[in-house]
């Protein structure tokens, strides 16, 4: 008998070449009682403490955001994932993901909390010395001190390692002298502790812990932003700023290890927060559609509005399915590494690194779902959606940043494919075998034998074929372009879009199969509508992305053959999505919100 695993757990990226077991897939309906209570607690906190004063937060009333964070700290909402040894609650990864989702609908407050509990605290928790952790983490966990993170510079955004901030050891060897500037620093205006990156001797990229009030450390005025106006964003300036040598974070020259490992977790948590924001915006739009009348009838009764409401719900439900499926993988991997003797920090970082591909996919999808939900929300509100009087206009402006930070969605798309290919080259992911099998299948006569039987057999076959489409396109691109592939960003983005669609479609299917098994098919008919509608539409999107990629590098008979293959692999049964969407929308309207 193997240890807790995880015997059948998939490695990162392995879902592309293997079938997942629905009964081993974690779904939101599996939350235990405590996890459900945590979600309710977050909702309660937003409703009582945050949403009633959202305008005051946006006006940046002095001291308001820090005091709100302290209140959240008193309720344990900042310390979910910190170990009990440092004043935290020591909860599992899924529970901390739930907190990010639960607080995700709090506009600027959500941003401040996510930055504090994530990039503002985790670098010290995972890479700090014992003395550093003892000094900082209990105060960060309680909210007494606030955390921030300084990586970006005016000329280095996506190219984080191109930073110009320097650190030089003082003559007496007691301090590093920092010179340079950082920009777009969330919580920068009020934080007490900053993780700042600089280059020692011009090339050793290194992390430092910098405290507010350090001589030579100043900050610029608050930035005026398009959205998340209540979130503190400033520039940081370092002029001969003396940092004690004991405040070096991690190893000298290994700052990139801190920066990139923290981003993996941040990306998944960002997906959770955008999902929480999506659900809030969806509820606002559903309730507005019910009360708004045109032509003496509620607009919620119009087919065009029902289509919008249903599509919002479909994308959120699919996003949620993929998010918690991945969070459980990370949670399981963390426990496996702990059981194998890894230290706390190494275990979670190792687990997040294992599923870095999925974290990048989730970041892209979650941020784009929120943008879609708020955009359609404004449209449902009509002219009122353009008015500051209505919350949906604020949600619309606040959403836009999510496709930019934690790595732009373009960078994350490129990373998704890059990480898959690198793992394949290292022999960690056997893409070659399955890709060759797909090529062989293309050359053979299609099998028109007996159809597979059983519930959801057609959907399972569709997902298997979608994966073949990815393997065919990616395999052909690698063969044809070889070392030039990394310069063909458009093709890489096409392949990433195929992967993003397939991962989410499969996650939705696995969730429905598991629910149907426990509750009976009739009890999950609307969830089945959601999954089938998504699958039907995803087939066309996968086909389009695949064609765009193939047309970029293939021609003649080879191109024609692969087009035929792509058509075969993205073929799905006809499905009446109009009626399915109407059923979904009717339930949303009856529930007066998103209750799936």
ZADRENMAR-470058 format. One record per residue (C-alpha): residue in three letters; x, y, z. Coordinates in steps of 0.02 Angstrom, whole numbers, plus 32768, in hexadecimal, padded with zeros to 4 digits. Last residue first. Example, Ala and Ser with C-alpha at 12.3 -4.5 7.8 and 13.67 -1.06 7.14 Angstrom:
BEGIN
SER82AC7FCB8165;ALA82677F1F8186;
END
This chain:
BEGIN
UNK7B3A85207E5E;UNK7AF385B17EC4;UNK7B1286487E52;UNK7A8D86C87E7B;UNK79D386E87E94;UNK79BA862B7EA1;UNK7928862E7E26;UNK798A86A07DB1;UNK7A2486307DB7;UNK79B485977D9B;UNK796085E87D03;UNK7A0C86137CBF;UNK7A47855E7CC4;UNK79A885207C6F;UNK79B685A97BEB;UNK7A6D857D7BCD;UNK7A3F84C77BAE;UNK79B484FC7B36;UNK7A2C85667AD0;UNK7AB884E67ADA;UNK7A5684657A78;UNK7AE083E67A5C;UNK7B24839679BC;UNK7BA6831079E6;UNK7C5C834779E7;UNK7CE6834C7965;UNK7D87839A79A3;UNK7DFA83057983;UNK7DB382E078D5;UNK7DBF8395789F;UNK7E72839C78E0;UNK7E9D8300787F;UNK7E53834577DD;UNK7EB483E777FA;UNK7F4F837D781A;UNK7F3D83257772;UNK7F2183C87715;UNK7FBA84177767;UNK80298383773B;UNK7FE5837F768A;UNK801984327669;UNK804C84A476F8;UNK808284A777AE;UNK80C98532781D;UNK804985BA783E;UNK7FB1856077F8;UNK7FCA84DB787E;UNK7FC3855B790C;UNK7F2885B478CC;UNK7ED5850C78AC;UNK7EF784D1795F;UNK7EB6857279AC;UNK7E1785647942;UNK7DFB84AB7969;UNK7E1684C67A24;UNK7D9785557A21;UNK7D1B84EC79BF;UNK7D2984587A38;UNK7D1F84CF7ACD;UNK7C6E84FF7A9A;UNK7C2C844D7AA5;UNK7C8E84287B43;UNK7C4F84C47B99;UNK7B9B849E7B6C;UNK7BB083EA7BA4;UNK7BFE841A7C4B;UNK7B7C849E7C76;UNK7AEB842F7C41;UNK7B3483A27CAC;UNK7B3A841B7D3F;UNK7A82843D7D19;UNK7A5683847D18;UNK7AB183627DBA;UNK7A2583157E21;UNK79E782AF7D8B;UNK7A92825B7D78;UNK7A9582157E29;UNK7ADF826A7EC1;UNK7B83820E7EDE;UNK7BA881CB7E2F;UNK7B5D82637DD9;UNK7BCC82D37E43;UNK7C6A82737E15;UNK7C3E82717D5C;UNK7C11832B7D61;UNK7CB6835A7DB5;UNK7D1D82F37D3B;UNK7CC483467CA8;UNK7CE583F67CEA;UNK7D9E83D17D08;UNK7DAB83887C58;UNK7D6384257C0A;UNK7DD784907C73;UNK7E7684327C44;UNK7E4084277B8E;UNK7E1E84E17B7B;UNK7EC285157BCE;UNK7F2384977B64;UNK7ED984D77AC0;UNK7EFC858A7AF4;UNK7FB0855B7B1D;UNK7FC5850E7A6F;UNK7F8785B07A1F;UNK7FF886167A92;UNK808F85AE7A5D;UNK806185CB79A6;UNK8056868879C1;UNK80FA86887A22;UNK815F863F7993;UNK820C866C79D6;UNK820785DA7A51;UNK81E5856579BF;UNK828A858D7968;UNK82E684FF79C1;UNK827D847C7967;UNK820684D078EC;UNK81C0843B788E;UNK81CF83B1790F;UNK819B842179A1;UNK810784687940;UNK80CF83BA7907;UNK80D2837A79BA;UNK8075841379FB;UNK7FEC84037978;UNK7FD783467986;UNK7FEA833F7A43;UNK7F6B83CB7A5C;UNK7EEE837779E6;UNK7F0A82D07A3C;UNK7EDA83257AE0;UNK7E38835F7A8F;UNK7E1B82AA7A5A;UNK7E2582697B0C;UNK7DAF82F67B42;UNK7D3282C57ABA;UNK7D3D820D7AEA;UNK7D1382387B9E;UNK7C8082A07B62;UNK7C3E82117AF8;UNK7C5081957B88;UNK7BF1820B7BFF;UNK7B87817B7C41;UNK7BB480D37BF9;UNK7BE180907B4F;UNK7C7380A77ADB;UNK7C3C80AC7A25;UNK7C4F801079BD;UNK7CC9801E792E;UNK7CE180B378B9;UNK7D9E80B178D1;UNK7DEA81357860;UNK7E6080ED77DA;UNK7F1481037810;UNK7F8F818F77ED;UNK7F4582017872;UNK7F4C817478F1;UNK8008816478D4;UNK801E821E78F5;UNK7FB7820B7995;UNK8023817A79CF;UNK80BF81E379AD;UNK8079826D7A1E;UNK804F81EC7AA7;UNK810281A97AA7;UNK815782537A9A;UNK80F782A87B25;UNK8141823F7BB1;UNK815082C27C3A;UNK81E882C27CAC;UNK825C828F7C1F;UNK82BD83327C2B;UNK828483627B7C;UNK81CE83407BAB;UNK81DE83AA7C47;UNK822584377BDE;UNK819784267B60;UNK811084327BE7;UNK816784C47C3C;UNK817785257B98;UNK80C185047B6B;UNK807E854D7C0E;UNK810485D47C15;UNK80CB861E7B6F;UNK801886277BAF;UNK8054866F7C54;UNK80BA86F67BFC;UNK802287267B93;UNK7FB387267C2C;UNK802987A37C7C;UNK809087627D0E;UNK8047876C7DBE;UNK800088137D81;UNK7FB8883C7CD8;UNK7F1987D87CB9;UNK7EE188007D6A;UNK7EEF88BC7D51;UNK7E4D88C67CEE;UNK7DD888897D75;UNK7DD389277DDE;UNK7D8C898F7D50;UNK7CFD89167D2C;UNK7CD988F77DE5;UNK7CCB89B47DFE;UNK7C4E89C07D6F;UNK7BEF892A7DB6;UNK7BD989847E5D;UNK7B5C8A007E13;UNK7B5E8AB97E3D;UNK7BFE8ACD7DDA;UNK7B938AC37D3D;UNK7BC48A617CA3;UNK7B6089CA7CDC;UNK7AC88A3C7CE7;UNK7ACE8A4F7C2A;UNK7AAF89957C14;UNK7AB789327CB6;UNK7AC0888F7C54;UNK7B5088D97BEF;UNK7BAE890B7C8E;UNK7B9A88587CCE;UNK7BD488137C26;UNK7C7788727C3F;UNK7C7F88417CF6;UNK7C6C87877CD0;UNK7CE487897C3C;UNK7D6E87E27C9C;UNK7D5387697D2D;UNK7D5F86D47CB7;UNK7DFE871C7C6A;UNK7E52872B7D15;UNK7E2086797D43;UNK7E5A862F7C9D;UNK7F06867F7C98;UNK7F2E865F7D4F;UNK7EEA85AE7D44;UNK7F5B85817CB1;UNK7FF585C77D0A;UNK7FCC85647DA8;UNK7FAE84C77D3F;UNK805B84D27CF3;UNK80A984F87D9D;UNK806284547DE1;UNK810684057E18;UNK814484B37E4A;UNK80AF84C77EBF;UNK80D684207F11;UNK818F84487F22;UNK816584F17F6D;UNK80EE849E7FE7;UNK81698416801B;UNK82068481801A;UNK81B884FD8091;UNK817D8479810E;UNK821F84148109;UNK8227837680A0;UNK822A82CE80F8;UNK81CB8260807E;UNK812A827980E2;UNK813F833380C5;UNK81558314800B;UNK80B682A98003;UNK8057832A8069;UNK808B83B47FF0;UNK805E83487F5B;UNK7FB0832B7FA0;UNK7F9383E57FBE;UNK7FD684127F12;UNK7F6483917EBF;UNK7ED483CF7F2A;UNK7EEE84827EF0;UNK7EEF84447E3C;UNK7E4383F17E45;UNK7E0A84887EAA;UNK7E3485037E20;UNK7DFE84967D8C;UNK7D4C84807DCD;UNK7D3F85377E04;UNK7D6D85727D56;UNK7CE985007D08;UNK7C6585427D7F;UNK7C9985F67D5D;UNK7C9785DE7CA0;UNK7BEB858D7CA1;UNK7BA0860E7D17;UNK7BD386A17CAA;UNK7B9486437C10;UNK7AEC86287C64;UNK7AD586DF7C91;UNK7B0587177BE2;UNK7A91869C7B89;UNK7A0486C97BFF;UNK7A1C87807BCF;UNK7A0987587B15;UNK797586E57B38;UNK7913876D7B91;UNK78BC87407C35;UNK7947878C7CA0;UNK791988327C4E;UNK788088397CBF;UNK77E9886C7C57;UNK778B890E7C3C;UNK77E789307B96;UNK7884893C7C01;UNK788E890E7CB8;UNK792789027D2A;UNK7905889F7DCA;UNK793787F17D90;UNK79C8882B7D24;UNK7A0E888F7DB7;UNK7A0C87F67E28;UNK7A66878C7DA6;UNK7AE688157D86;UNK7B0F88317E3E;UNK7B1C87757E5B;UNK7B9187637DC7;UNK7C0287EF7E06;UNK7C1287997EAF;UNK7C3386F07E5E;UNK7CB6873A7DEB;UNK7D12878D7E7B;UNK7D1F86E67ED6;UNK7D5D86947E35;UNK7DDB87217E21;UNK7E1B86FF7ED1;UNK7E2E86447EB0;UNK7E8986627E0B;UNK7EFC86DA7E67;UNK7F1F86507EE7;UNK7F5685DD7E5A;UNK7FC986627E14;UNK800F86937EBD;UNK804085DF7EE2;UNK80AA85D87E44;UNK80E6868B7E5D;UNK813986627F04;UNK81A785E37EAB;UNK81DB86637E27;UNK821386EF7E9A;UNK826486827F20;UNK82C986197EA5;UNK82F386B97E44;UNK834486FF7EE1;UNK83C786767EDD;UNK846386E37ECB;UNK847B86EB7F87;UNK841486617FD9;UNK837186808032;UNK8341872D806F;UNK83D187A1809F;UNK839587FA813C;UNK842687B981A8;UNK84988826813C;UNK844588C18186;UNK83F6892E80FC;UNK843E89DE80E9;UNK83E48A478065;UNK84628AAC7FFF;UNK83CB8AF37FA5;UNK833F8A767F91;UNK829A8AB27F47;UNK81F48A567F49;UNK81678A817ED0;UNK80B48A7B7F0D;UNK80138A177F01;UNK7F988A147F92;UNK7EF789BC7F5F;UNK7E5E8A2B7F6F;UNK7E608A567EB6;UNK7E5489A07E81;UNK7E3289E87DD4;UNK7E758A657D55;UNK7F038A977DCB;UNK7F428B357E1D;UNK7FE98B027E6C;UNK80058B2D7F23;UNK80998BA17F41;UNK814D8B617F3F;UNK81A58AFB7FC4;UNK82438B0F8029;UNK82D08A9E8065;UNK83758AF98089;UNK83698AD48144;UNK82F98A40816A;UNK82508A7F81A3;UNK81EB89F38158;UNK824C89508162;UNK82A988FE80D2;UNK82BE884280C2;UNK8335881F8032;UNK832E87AB7F9B;UNK83C1878E7F26;UNK83EE87977E6C;UNK84AB877F7E69;UNK84DD87DE7DCB;UNK851288937DE9;UNK857C88727E83;UNK84DE88497EE6;UNK8442885E7E7E;UNK83A288957ED3;UNK82FA884C7F06;UNK828C88927F91;UNK821D8834800B;UNK81C988C0806C;UNK819188CD8123;UNK812A89568175;UNK80B1897480E6;UNK804C8A1780DD;UNK806D8A688034;UNK80B789CD7FE2;UNK801A89657FF8;UNK803089357F3F;UNK80D689717EF9;UNK80BF89A97E45;UNK817389E87E3B;UNK821F89C27E84;UNK82B58A357E8D;UNK83728A2F7E9C;UNK83FF8A2D7F1A;UNK841589B17FA8;UNK84AD89AF801B;UNK84C289018067;UNK84F6890B811C;UNK856E88C4819E;UNK8606889E8131;UNK866989348177;UNK8688897580C7;UNK85CF8968809C;UNK859488DE8027;UNK854489227F89;UNK8491890A7F51;UNK845089497EAA;UNK83A4896B7E60;UNK83AF89557DA1;UNK833688C47D8B;UNK834288607CE9;UNK831887C37D4B;UNK826187F47D4E;UNK825087F77C91;UNK819287FB7C9A;UNK81A288A77CEB;UNK825188EF7CDF;UNK826889A27CA5;UNK82088A027D2C;UNK822E89797DAC;UNK81CA88E47DE7;UNK820688797E7A;UNK81D488CF7F1B;UNK815E886C7F8A;UNK80EC88A88016;UNK80BD887080C6;UNK805388BC8150;UNK807F88B28208;UNK7FFD889B8291;UNK7F9C88318214;UNK7FA387998287;UNK8003872D820B;UNK807987BC81DD;UNK80A487D68295;UNK80BE871B82B1;UNK81248710820E;UNK81A3879B822C;UNK821B877782BB;UNK820786BB82CD;UNK821486A68210;UNK82B187108206;UNK830386B18296;UNK82D886098246;UNK8326864481A4;UNK82AF8681811D;UNK828C86278079;UNK81DD85E0808C;UNK819086518112;UNK81F486EA80DD;UNK81C386D68025;UNK811186AC805C;UNK80E9875080B3;UNK80CF87DF8038;UNK80C787707F9C;UNK803287127FE1;UNK7FDA87448083;UNK7FFC87FE8069;UNK7FE088027FAD;UNK7F3E879E7FBB;UNK7F01880D804A;UNK7F2388B07FEE;UNK7ED788707F4B;UNK7E3B88307FA2;UNK7E2688D97FF9;UNK7E2D89317F50;UNK7D9188D37F13;UNK7D4988637F9C;UNK7D0787D67F2E;UNK7DA4876C7F41;UNK7D9287587FFE;UNK7D3F86AD7FEF;UNK7DAD86797F5D;UNK7E4F86A17FB7;UNK7E0B86538057;UNK7DDA85B57FF6;UNK7E8C85A87FB5;UNK7ECA85AC806A;UNK7E51851E8091;UNK7E8E84B97FFB;UNK7F4484CF802F;UNK7F29848480DC;UNK7F1884E7817D;UNK7FA6851281F4;UNK7F4385988252;UNK7FD68610825E;UNK8034865582F3;UNK80E1862382B9;UNK80E4857282FF;UNK802F855F82C4;UNK806E855B8211;UNK802E85E3819B;UNK7FA785AA8120;UNK7F0F85FB816F;UNK7F6B869181B9;UNK7F1687258167;UNK7E6186F18184;UNK7E7D86C8823B;UNK7DED87358277;UNK7E6687AF82CC;UNK7EC987B6822A;UNK7E2F87EC81C8;UNK7E1988788247;UNK7ED188A78231;UNK7EB788AA8175;UNK7E258920818B;UNK7E91899281F8;UNK7F1A89958173;UNK7E9889C180ED;UNK7E4B8A518151;UNK7EEA8AA58190;UNK7ED58B3F8123;UNK7E368B3C80B9;UNK7E708AFB8012;UNK7DDA8B407FB1;UNK7DBE8A907F70;UNK7DB38A4E8022;UNK7D2F8AD0804B;UNK7CCE8A9A7FB2;UNK7CD989E27FE6;UNK7C938A078091;UNK7BF989958092;UNK7C598912802D;UNK7CE688FB80AB;UNK7CB588D88160;UNK7C0888888163;UNK7BF2883780B8;UNK7CAB8814809B;UNK7CC287C88147;UNK7C25875E8134;UNK7C618718808E;UNK7D0986EE80DC;UNK7CB38696816E;UNK7C42863680F7;UNK7CDB85F58097;UNK7D2F85C4813C;UNK7C9085698170;UNK7C90850580CF;UNK7D4584D480F1;UNK7D1A849F81A3;UNK7C8A84328167;UNK7CF283D980E4;UNK7CFB84158031;UNK7CD983827FBB;UNK7C5483E17F57;UNK7CE284527F1F;UNK7D2D83BF7EBD;UNK7DC583527EDE;UNK7DE882D27E56;UNK7E0882217E92;UNK7D5B81E87E5D;UNK7D6C82407DB5;UNK7E0A81DC7D89;UNK7E72823E7D0E;UNK7EA281FB7C62;UNK7F5882107C35;UNK7FBB826F7BB1;UNK7F8883247BCE;UNK7F5A82FE7C84;UNK801582E57CA1;UNK803783A07CA5;UNK8069839C7D5D;UNK806E82EA7D9D;UNK7FCC82887DA8;UNK7F9A823B7E4C;UNK7F7F817F7E40;UNK7FE381447ED6;UNK7FBB81E67F2E;UNK7FD181E87F84;UNK7FC481BE803F;UNK804E813D803F;UNK804C80A77FCC;UNK800080008000;
END
